[in-house]
Amino acid sequence: MTEKEFKRRRAQLMRMMGAGSIAILPTAPVARRNRDANYHYRPDSDFYYLTGFAEPEAVAVLIPGRKQAEYILFCQERDPEKEMWDGPRAGQDGARERFGADDSFPIGDLDEILPRMLEQCERVYYAMGCDAEMDKRMSGWISGIRAKGRAGIQGPLEFIALDHYLHDMRLYKSRSEIKLMRDAAKISARAHRRAMQSCRPGMMEWQVEAELVHECAAAGARHQAYQAIVGGGANGCVLHYVENGEELRDGELLLIDAGCELGYYASDITRTFPVNGRFSAAQRALYDLVLKAQLAAIEKVKPGSHWNDPHLAAVRVITRGLVDLGILSGRVPTLIKQEAYKRFYMHRTGHWLGMDVHDVGDYMVDGSWRLLEPGMVLTIEPGIYIPAGSKGVARKWWNIGIRIEDDVVVTREGNEVLSKDAPKQADEIEALMQQALA
């Protein structure tokens, strides 16, 4: 992502804010893993979206129309001794020269300088409730300003949820964003292919996870967008199973929900395949049903469809199929109205995708489902899950958990499946796995 793109985003947000406003965005704090070891640092998505700045301990301030500087970045000062241990910092000069800030101050001066900026503004754009420490400091700054009322200092009169405006911007991806997401999906698709080719009965779930992570890291995507789900057999029926610690057994399915992050953008792909490379008759019947539902849902991803259209398409196909297989009984319209399918398909068909794997953006606008528009990216991920002991369901269906998920961008003409390189036709999966066994 170029500095030109970050600058364009800041300009767009400031146009919406108007004169007399100030926006304040802190980045994410460093998270402690244990004792004196921290988790890998990742900046807050909103903060990075506007700044491209990946260091911790930073606050971005936007003041449209301010003569001295519209974009101010508070960040860590250069410190040769600390940089020797933790790596180089941009410092104030780097914030201006490399990251496009009009001005920059040490983060330690925030409490002294920012209140003076607040005094001169009428409206504050800020995401309250996202950072408890910053909320506390903000409250103190405002209280201090209001205490100066007798001196003629009025300060802000209005607080506005910054995330409402910023998240709507993030919902529409630019060409460069879509390219990053396409590249991330291609890497993750190769990782899923590698998992299929390496899988054998007797392996541990975590060994297959290691194959996924290796393929992504070798391609430059060093971090996963979320904790991978690698669930064999009954574990595939647990929607957010992340233990990945059991043995893979002959005759069972393996459900993998995994995707890398590339350039701070997520991919999110799910594939389900037989551990031994061959679907049983029952597994194939349910797999083909889920795939049929997914393809029907993807057809609904196009400009003018509303957010719920893909889900409704998947529900109709799954309900009809479960009746045909004898797993549900009754009239399809009645079963859909009663939501009988939820016993086996209990989640939605997708979510927004972007910098966050469950990305920002409203799903409903003024009480109605949002219309899909070019540049929006979403997942399509129907599934069927039948755990052991399911009352009234034949044993041949037990412990079958299937989900098929792709990343889809809305285009002017319809859609593009970013993750199309990950095999999902049953015959293609079997052929790939059998080839690896040869």
Secondary structure, 3 states (H helix, E strand, C coil): CCHHHHHHHHHHHHHHHCCCEEEEEECCCCCEEECCEECCCCCCHHHHHHHCCCCCCCEEEECCCCCCCCEEEEECCCCHHHHHHHCCCCHHHHHHHCCCCCEEEEHHHHHHHHHHHHHCCCEEEECCCCCHHHHHHHHHHHHHHHCCHHHCCCCCCEEEEHHHHHHHHHHCCCHHHHHHHHHHHHHHHHHHHHHHHHCCCCCEHHHHHHHHHHHHHHCCCCEECCCCEEEEHHHHHCCCCCCCCCECCCCCEEEEEECEEECCEECCEEEEEECCCCCCHHHHHHHHHHHHHHHHHHHCCCCCCECCHHHHHHHHHHHHHHHHCCCCCCCHHHHHHCCHHHHCCCCCCCCECCCCCCCCCCCEECCEECECCCCCEEEECCEEEECCCCCCCCHHHCCEEEECEEEEEECCCCEEECCCCCCCCHHHHHHHHHHHHC
